[in-house]
Amino acid sequence: MKKLVLILFIVSTNFNSYSQINPDNIEIVRDHYGVPHIYADLDTEVAYGFAWAQAEDHFKLIQEAYLAGNGLLGKLIGLKGAGADFLTQFIQSEKIVNEKFHTLDEKFVALIDAFAQGLNAFAIKHPKQVLEKKLFPLTPQKLLRYTQLQLFISNGADKLVTGIVNNTLSWPYEIEQDTKGSNLIAVSRSRTGSDETFLTINTHQPLEGPTSWYEAHLVSKEGTNIIGAAFPGSPCLLTGANEFLGWTHTVNYPDKADVYALEMHPKKKDVYLVDGVAYKLEKFKAKLHFKFLGMNIPIKKKFYHSIYGPTLKNKTGVYAVRTTSTTNINAIEQWWKMNKATNFTDFYKALEMKALPGYNIGYADRNDTIFYISNGKIPIRAKGYDWTDVVPGNTLKTLWDTYYDIKDLPQVVSPASGFVYNANHTPFKSSGKADNPIAENFAKEMNFETYDNNRSTRLLQLLEEEERIDYERFKRIKYDHQLPTPLQYNFMDLNPLFEMKPADYPDVSVLLSEIQTWDRITNTTSYGAGAYASLYYQLRPFYDQLGEDRIFTHQALYKALKITKEHLKTYFNSDRIQLGDLQKLARGAKELPIFGLPDVVTAMRGVPYKDGRIKITHGESYIGLVRFTPTKTYYESVISYGNSRRPESPHYTDQMELYADFKTKKMSFDREVVMKTAKRRYAPK
């Protein structure tokens, strides 16, 4: 291990020509909840401190993420890491990053280099925490390779690769895609009735893992003063607010990835035809690792590259995957420039980089500008093809390489209605009816969503229910946890459940009556919510039996109710259960009853836990409530567990009670306010 420390020190101080950071110039201030407030003169110094703080709280997770992005995860965990290792080599992230590195802003390169220095310094000081020595020293290129993998996955392209490998290419994407989504709301002063503009950051990411959130406050003398959250390993914040403006994301679902069926030459091996012209497939071998009996056994997996993109063979043919996430490496740079924006013009200019391949954006600022866009790098596709299915890979007509301008995407700026919102539903319902983008104005090949869901239905109802939305009402809307009537799932119709007569089904009448008389509010003490949740988690085996209309029959529901009753009898010796007794917010030894269900505004979704219960894994993962006045910005927030993933840390679970009680903690942009409650101050060394 001493040899590793020496190697890390030598390489990390000489691997490039960027300025070395002096940690004595950086101050990390930890508040009562362990959130790091990082102060320095330069943005690069703040990035170094941000890396150090992240490593203190999440070093293992950061390493696992970067191992995956650099094709090394299998060396640590064996076969379970092979999928990620294959994908990062399949999309040739190393080659793409090297070829496009020159396109990055020099200031941004210096920033991510400083971030890498911070992580390398932490590894040097804590060598026993290093998981795989081949990962170090980290470089800007290694950081960006991980970003390429994450964005490829976020575009849904990994599912297409899986479909090719398993001979199961099919559409649409996985069922229930919207129940794990997020919400955004912005309300202007015309509706707040005050000098305040509101923004809610309401992400529904996984509560654990590489795409869960880490909160921080970053401050430099170069104009940075921003509070928000990032995925561990990110050198800047991905959602949050500075003193002038704020933004948040929800996942959107336009067509962001395509599959091409290549036309192979009838006689020549690995030769494909495009408009009658022969092309040779480029052949590659991904190097993977399989851990067996403590030994790492290297294996190789063939893949190819065609003019359409990374390519695979299966029993039915040869297929290529093409997605915009592999066409540039500037996504994190764009997020950084969004961090640095001080007005809507600057922010919109950052969006015009077209570096983020997807994501809805909700925005608000101190000038009372509110804004929504279904953002993305959307290719301009040829008409006359069904882009929702496998498209022909035998003509240059289908080989897109141009993209719509940001101004040509569905968006709303400062609408007369005074609000914008999104809950992973159609962008053509993003404000009041008169302010919405018109679907017919956008090419059908973009394939934007056209559906509503329960969250979007409920949010619109609440936003239009009363003219004035003061701050207390704004918070009630954000924390609403009631399903609408009728139900509005976009992947199934459960409304027949409420048409069944309990007298016709006496053996499940108690359960059915409990659901039908329920007020649809998902409180922890609700028996109706407990009954409905118990049934909901028993429905998955029935999805494949639904017809094209996706409507549940009474017969199918009766079968599911009987299974639900048996589950309740087995584990709880009752036909009835409160929601909070069924589902838990759990981390380590701490368990709390928790509100919410899939696709309510305060969405919660879980997996089987112990003793027949459900453990929440996705949902209200990071919440930020922002108020902008003409001269000051107010910020309050909460995270699902705590800001550290180290079980020994007091901040491993210290926000759970706040979270479960619909409460937040106040954050401040003002250094004097931060210092009054500071629990620890130190340099990152």
N, C-alpha and C positions, 0 to 999 in steps of 0.2 A: 504493500500500500504506500510505503514511503517513495518507492520508485514512481508510482502513479502520480503522487503529489508533485514530484520533481518534473515529470514530463508535462503535467498540466501547467505548471508555473512557467516553464520555458516556452511552451507553445503559445499559451494564452497571452504572454507579454510580447510575442514576436510574430504572430501569424498574419498580421496586416499592418498597414501604415496609419491606421486611425489613431486619434489621440487617446492615450490611456487616461482613465478616470481616476481622480484622487477621491477616495471615499470620505476623507475628512471634510470635503466641501458639501457633503450631503447630510441632511438630518431626517431621520425617520421618527415620527411621533405616533405612538400607539394610543388610541383612545380607550374608553371604558369597554368597548366591544372588540378591541383588538384591530380595528380598522386602521391601516397605515395612512398617515398624512405625510407625504414626502415633499420636502422642501430643498431647493438648490437654486443656484443662479442659472444654470443651463438646462435645457431640455434633455441633453444627453446624460447629465448627472442625475436628473430625476429618473430617467429610464434605468440607469444602473441601480439606483435605490429601489425602484419598483421591482426589478428582477430579484434583488436580495430579499425584499419583504415577501414576495411570492414564494421564494425558495424556503424561507423560514416556515411558511404555513403549508406549502404544497409541493415540496421538492420531489417526492416520489411520483406524484401524478404528472408533474411537468416532464420528468424524465420519461415516463411511460409514453406520453404524447409524442415527444420528440423521437423516441425510439421507433414508434410506429411511422412517423413521417420520414424517417431515414432508413426504413427497411430493416430495422434491428430488433423489433419487439420480440420476434421468435427466439432470439438468443436469450431473452429473459424468461419468457413464459411458454416457449415451445409452440405447439400446434395452434393454440388459441391466438397467437399473434401472427400466424401465417397469412391470414386474410388481409390484414392491414399492410403487412410487408409486401405482399403480392401487389396490392393496389398501387402503392407508392412507386413501385418499379414499373407496373403496367402503364401508368400515366406518364412515366419518364420525368418525374418531378425534378430529379437532379439535373437532367439535360435542359429542361425548360428554364429552371432558375439560372443556370449558368449562361444560357443564351440570351436571356432577357434581363440579366442583372443590371446592364448598362442603362435600362429604361427607368431605373429608380432615381428619385430625387436624392441628391448627395446628402442633404440634411437628414433625410429619412434613413439613409444607409448608416450615417454616423449614429443615429438614434438606436437602431437595432443592433449595431455593433456594441454600443455601450450596454445595452440590455444583455447581450451575450456575455460581455465581460463580467457583469454582475453575477450571472449564473455560474460562470467559470470560477470566479473568486469564492463563491459559496462552496463549490465542489472541492476546491483546494483546502478550504478551512475544515470541511466536514467530509473527508474521504470515505468514511465508513458508510455514508449515505448514498454514495455513488452506486447505481445499479448495474451499469455496463460501461466499462472504461472506454470502449470504442466510440461512444457518443461524444466524448470530450476530446479537445475543447470544442464547445459550441461556437458556431460562426453565424453571421447573418444568413448565409446560404442554407445552413441546416435548419434555421428557424423558418425560413420561407418554404422549404420543402414540406414541412408539417402543415403550413397554411394551405399549400396546394392540395394535400390529401383531404383536409377538412372541407374545403370548398367543393371538391369533387363529390364528396359524400353528401354535402348539404344540397347539391343540385340533384340528388336522387340518382346519379349516374352509377353509384355502387350497386344499386338494385338491378340496373340493366346488365351489369357485369355478372351478377349472381344469376340472373335469368338466362344469360347465354351459357354459362357454365352448367347450369342444371337443366337446360333445354326447356325452360318454363317462361319464356318471354310472354308477358301479358300486360294488359292495361285495364283499369287505371292502377295507379300506385296503391300501396297497401291500404287496406280498409282502416277506417278510423283515423286517417291522417290529421284531421283537424282537432281531435279531442286532446291532443298533446300540445296544441299550439299556444299562441300568446295573444294579448290584447294591447291595443294602443288607443288612447283617447287624448284629444287636445280640444280645449274650449277657450274661445276668445272672450274679450271683455264685454262684447255685446250681449253675451249670455251670462257672464259671471256677475254682472251688475256692480262691478268694482273696478279698481285699476289693476286687477290681477288677471293673468292668463295662465291656464292650467295645462299641465302635461302629466300623463301617467305612464310610467315605465312598468310594464306588467308581463314579464316573460314567463313562459311555462316550459323551461328547459328541464332536463333531468336534474334531480337534486344532488346526484353524485356523478363523478366521472369527468372526462376531459372537456365536456361542454356544459358543465355547471359553472356557477358564477363566483367571482372573487371581487370584493369591493375595495376601492381605494380612493384617495384624494391626492391629486398630483398638482404641484405648484412650482413654477419657475419664474425667474425674472424676464423670461423671453415671452411672456404673455400667456402662459399656461396656468389655469386655475380651474380644475374640472373634477367633479365627483361622479362616480359611476361604477360600473362593473366590467370585468373582462373575463374571458376564459383563462385559466391558468396557463402561462406560457405566452400570453399576448403582451407585446411591448407597449400597448396603449389601450385606452378604454374603448369598448365596443358599443356601449350605451351609457347615457348619463347626461349631465348638464354642466356647462361652465357658467360664468357670471352673466352671459349674454343670451345663451340659447341652449336648447336641449333636444335630444332625439331618442327614439327607441325603434325597435324592429319587431315585426312579426314575420313568420315564414309565409312566403307566397308560392303559388303553384302554377305559374305559366309554364310553357314547354321550355325547359332549360337543358334537356339532354335528348339526343336522338340515337337510334340504332339503325345501322345500314346493313342490308344483306348484299354481300359482294357476289358478283357473277364471276365464277372461277373459269379459267381456261379449260376446255374439255380434255386437253392432252398434256398440257404443261403444268407440272406441280408448282404450287405456291405462286401461280400467276393469275391475276384477275384482270377483267376487262372493263374499261370505262369508255363509253362511246366508241367501242370497237378497238381501242388502243390497249395494248398489253402493258401491265405494270407488275413488277415483282414485289411480293410481300417481303418486308424486312423482318428477319427472324431474331428473336431475343430469348434469353433465359433468365428468369427471375431466380435469385438465390434466396432460398428460404431455409428455415431451421426447425427441426423437430426434436423436442427434448424428450429423451427416453432414458429412464434409470439414471437421471442426473447428467446424461451426456447430450451435447448438442450435435445432432446429426444433420449435416447440410443436405438439402435436396434442391432440385431445379424444376421449374415449371416453364414450359414454352409459352411465349406469346408473340404477337406480330404487330407490325405497324403498316397501315395503308395510308393513302392520301386523305382518307376520311378520319383517321385517328387510330388510337390503340385498338387492336384487333384480336379476336379469339376464334378458334374453331370449336364446333360441337357436332353432334351426330347429324344435324340437319343442314349444316352449312358453315359459312364463314361470315362473321359479323363484326362490324366496327362500331365503336362508341364515340360520339362527338359531343362535347359540351363546352360552353364558353369559359368555364373555370380554368381550363388548361391553355387559354389563349393569352393570358397576361399574368404577371406576378405582383400586381400593384394594389391588391385588395387592402392589406394592412396599411399601406401608405395612404390610401384614400380615407380609411377610418381615422388615421392620425391627423389628416388635414381637416376632417370633420371636427375632431377634438379642438383644433386650433382656430376654427371659424369664429367670428365675432358678430356676424350678421347673416341674414338670409342670402344675400348675394354671394358671400364667401362660401356658405354652406352648399348652395346650389352649384357653384363652380366646382367644388370637390366632387359632387355627384356626377358632373359631366365627364369625369375621368372614365366612367363606365367600367370600373375595376371590380365592383361587387357584382357577382353573377346573379344575385337574387336579393330577396328580402324586401318586404314592405317597410316604409319609413314613415313614422309620425314625428312631427316637429312643432316646436313652439319657441317664441323668443320674447324678449322684453319690449320689443316694438309692437307686440300683439299680432305678429304674423303666425298663423297656424297653417300647417301644410301636411298633405298626405301624398305619397306616391307608391305605386306598385313598381318598385325599382328593379333593375336588373340589366344585365348585358344580354339583350334578346336578339338573336340572329334574324336577319331578313331572309326568310325562306321562300323558295319558289312556290308559286301557286299550282294547284292541280294534283297535289300529293296529300295523302293522309299522314300528317306528321304525328298523329297520336299513335301510330302503329309503326312497324318496321318499314323503312323506306328503301327504295332501290339504291343500291350502291354500285350502279353501273353507268351513271351519267354525271357529268359535271354540273348539271342543272340542280342536283340536290346537295352539292358541296358548297354550303354557305360559308362566307368569310367576311360579311359586312353586318353591321349591327344598327339597330334603331337608336337615334339620339335620345337622350334623357327627356327632352321636351316632347317627344312623341309617345311617351308612356302614359298610362292612366294616372292622373294626378288632380289635386284640388288645392288651391291657394286661397287662404282667407275667404272662405265661403260665406254667403249671406246668412246661412243657417247658424253660423257661429260655432260649429263643431266639425271635427273629423274623427273617424274611428275605423278600426279594423280588428277582426277576430279570425284571421285566416280564411276569410270568405271572399266573395267577389269584390274586385276593386270598383265595380260599377254601382256599388252601394257603400259609399265611403263618407257621405255627408247627408244633408237634407236632399229631398228628391230633386229639387230644381238645380242643385249644385253638382250632382253626380256626373262623372264621366259617362259618355254614351258608348255602349258596347259596339255599335255599328261603325264607330269611327276608327276602330282598331282591327288590323288584319286578323282573320280567324286563325291563321297559322301561328300567331302568338299564343293562342290557346289559353287565355286568361280564365280564371275561375268564374263561373256564373251562378254558383250556389250560395245560399245562406246556411247558417248553422244555428244551434241554440244560443250560443254566445252573441253572435251578431244580431240575431232577432231580439234578444233581451236588451242588448245595449242600445239599439235604435229606439226601442220602446221607452227605455228610461231617459234617454237623451231628449226625446221629444215630448215626454210626459208633462213637463212644466217648463215655462219659459226661462225662469231664472235658475241657474245652477251655481249656488254659492259653494264655498269650499267644503262645508260639511256634507252637502248633497253630492258633490263631486266624489268625495270619499265613499259615500254610501253606494254610488253607482259602481265605482271600482271594486268595492267589496261585496257586490251583490252575489248571492249564491242560491238563486231560484231558477228552476227550469221554466221555460215559457209554455203556454198552452195555445195551440197544440205543440207537441214536440217537433223539433226541426233538425234532426240529425241529417247530415248530407249523405250518409252511406246506408241508412236503414230507416224504416218507418215502424216505430213502436207504438203509434197511436191506437192500433187495434187492442192493445192491452187494456185500455180504459173503456172499451166497448163490451168486454166480457162480463157476464153476469155471475157474481160469486155463487149464487144458488145453483148454477149449472155445473159448478166445479167444487163440490162440497169438501173434497179432501185437501184443497188448497185455498179454501174460501177466506181463512183468516189472513193469509199472506196477500191474496188478491185484494181484499177489502182494505187492508192497511195501505197498499199502494194507491188504490183508487180514491181514497178519502184524504190522502196526503196533500198538503198545501204546496208541494214541490219546492219547499225551502230545505236546503241541505245542511241543517243544523246538526251538531254532534248529538243532541238529545232527541232527535226525531226518529220515531219508529218507522214512519213512512219512508224516510230517506234510507234507513237501514234495510228495509225490505226491498226497496227499489235497487239499492246498490248490490245487495246479495243476488238479486236476479240478474242484474246487468253483467256481473262477472261470470255468470253461467251461460251467457248467450253465445259466446264465440263459436262453439262447435256447430251452431245452427246457421252461421253466416253463409256457408257454402250451399245451404239448402234453399236460400232465398232466390226468388225469381228475378227477372230483370227489373221489376218494379221495386225490389228490395223491401217489400212489405211482409212483416211477420204475420203468419196465419194464427188463428186462435189455437189450432192444434199444436203448432210448434211452441207457442207460448205456454200452453198447458204442460207440455213435456218439460220445458225449462223451469216452470214453477214447481213441478214435482221434484226435480233435481235440487232446486234451491231449498225447498222444505227439508229434504233429506240432509242437506248440508247443515242447515241450522239446527236440526234435531241432533245430528251427530256431534257437532262441536259446541253447541250452546244449550242443548236440551230444551229448546223452545221454538215456537213458530215466529217469535218476535225478537227484534234486536234493535237497539239504538245505533245510529250511524257511528258514533264515537266509540262504541264497543267493538264494532266491526273493523273499522279502518284506523290505522295508527300512523302518526309521524314518529319515526323511530330512528335513533342513531346511538350506537353504543348501548349503554344500559338505560338510556332515557326513552320513554314512550309516552306520547300524548295523544288523546283522542283528537281527531282532526275533521274539520268541515269539508264540504265540497264534493263534487263528483265529476267525472269526465264531461266536458262541454258545458258546465256552468261557467259564469264569468270568473269566479274563483276556482278554476279547474284543478282537479286532483285526479290522478290516476295511479293505480298501484298494481302490485303483483302478490301472489299468495305468500303469506308470512307464516307464522307459527300458530298452532291451535285454531286453524280455519280462518284466521284473520287476514286482512289486507295491509300491506306496507306501502305507503305512498312513495313512488319513485319519480313521478313527473308532476309538475304543477306550478304553483306560485313560488317560483324559485328565487327571483329577486324582484323586489317592488321598490320603485322610486316615485314619490309624489312631489312634483315641482310646481312652484308658483313664481311667476315672473311679474315684477312691477317695473315701472319705467326706470327705477334706480337700483333695485335690489332683487336678488334671486334667493328663494327659500327652498330647502331640500330636506326631505325626510325619507327614510328607507328602512327596509328590513330584508333579511336573507333567511332562507328556510331553516338552517341549522345554526351556523356560526361561521366566522370568517377563516377558520383553520380546519384543515383535514388531519391534524395530528391529534389522536385520541387523548394524549396527555395534556393538551392545551385547554385552558379555561374557556377558550373561544370555539371549542369543538361543537358545543350545543347551547351556547348562552343566548341565542336569539330565538330559540324554539318557542318559548312562552309568549314572547311578543307576537311572533308569527301566528301562533294558534289563536291568539286573542284579538286578531285584526288590529294590532298596534304597530307603530313604527318608532324609530329613534330619530332625533333631529341631528342633521349634519350641518356644517357651516363652512363657507368659503373664507371666513375671517380668521386669520391666524391667531389673533388675541383670544377669540372664543374657543378655538381648538386647544390652546395652551392652558386654559382655565381648567379643563377636565382631562388633561394629558396624564396618562399612567406611566409612560416610559418614553424617554428621548435618547437617541443614540445614533452613531454613524454606522453605516453598513460595512463592518469589518470585524 
